[in-house]
Amino acid sequence: MKPVAIPPSAFIKPIPRMINTQELLQVVLNTLDDGKGRDIKVIDVREKTNIADFMVIASGTSERHVRALADHVVLETRKIQIFPVGVEGENPGEWVLVDLGDVIVHVMKPQTREFYQIEKLWQGDYSRHYPALSTLN
């Protein structure tokens, strides 16, 4: 039996394509829209924190829908070589957070969203609030 030579290129990881924050944000918004996410909002938090540039908040109709939307965001961003820093809250699924670095995605049931009022917390009187999808096309 002959030994098989493994080419050096087999040990080199592919270099991820560089994507800017606006492109990442657009992928997230399109994915949530395709998954029938409701009341999608984008909040620019660059002036308020250094943990992210944007927060995206969307509602799902049920725990299953919330989890599916978050999973779909993870799958679609992995296709463009963006891997989540973390995903929290998949169980029980009332609120799932997907941390993509520059973009943090919150997917919640409407009741949970109303209770925590994340938009109000981050928006304040001085922030610019972006309506979903319209400013990025």
N, C-alpha and C positions, 0 to 999 in steps of 0.2 A: 504494500500500500504506500502510495506516494504522499508525502506531507503536502498539505495545502498552504500556499502562501497567501497571507492576508495583506492586502495593500495598505500602506500607511494611511490612506484617505479614509479607511474604515474606522479609524480611531479619532478622527476630527469631527467635532460636533458642528452642525451647520450654524452659521452666524445668523441670528434672527434679523429679519428685515426691520430697519428702523422705521418707526411709525410715530407721527407726532400726536400730540394730545387731541387735537381737533379730529383727526382721522379715527382715533380710538373712540372718542365720544360719538362720532357718527355711526360707527359699527355697533356700539351699545344701543343707541337710540333706534337704529334700524331693526336690531334684533328684538328689542322689547316691543316695537310696533308690529313686527311680523308675528310675534307670539301673542298678540292681542292684549298687551299690557294696557292698563287704563290710567288715565290722568298722569301721563309721563311729564315730569318737570326736571329742568336742569337748573342747578344753582351754582353760580361762579363763586368759589370760596377762596380764590387766590389772595384776596385782600384780607382774609380773616384767619387763615391757617396755612401751615406749610405741609400738612399731611396729604393734601390733594389739591388739584386745580378745580375739579368739578365734582359735584354730587348729583347723581341721577336718582330720582325717586319715582317709583311706579307702583301701581296697585295690581294685584291679581284677584280673581274672583273667589278663589278658594285656596286652602293650604296646598293642594296638589298643583294648582295653577301657579302659585307663588314659587314653589320649588322648581317647576318646569321652566318658568321664565328665567330664574337664576341659573339653572343648568344650561339653558340655551345660550345665555350670555357667556358662560365659561367655555362652552364648546366653540362658539363663533370666534371668540378672542384667541383661543388656542390655534385656530386655523391660520391666524395672522402672526403666530409666534409670540403672543402676549399671554403670559401665564399668571393667574391670580396670586397675589401675595397671601391671600387667605379667603376662605368662604366660611361664614358663620351662620348658624340658625336654621340649617336645613331640617332639623327636627326640633320642634314640631312643625315648622313651616309657616308660622304666622308672619315672620320677618326674616328675610335672608339678606345678608350683606355680602357683596362680592367686592373685594378690594383689588383693584387693578392698578394700583400705584397712583397715577395722576387722576384717575376717575374711580370714584367709589359709588357703587350701585346698591341702592336699598330697594328691595321688592317686598311689599307688605300687603296684608289683607287690609281692606278699607277701614275696618274697625281699629286695627292696630295703628294704622297711619293717623287716624283722627286722634287717638289717645296720646301718641308721642309727639305729634306735630313737629316733625323734623324740619319741614320747610320754615316754620316760624322760628325755630331755634337758630337756623343758619342764615335765614334771609335778613332778619333785623330790619331796621329802617334805612340802612345805608347800602344794602346790596342790590345788585342788578339781578333780576329774576328773568330767566329765559323761558319763554313758552316752548314746549316740546317741539322738536324737529324744525320749526320755522326759521330759526336764525342760523342754522348750520348748512343749509342747502345752497 
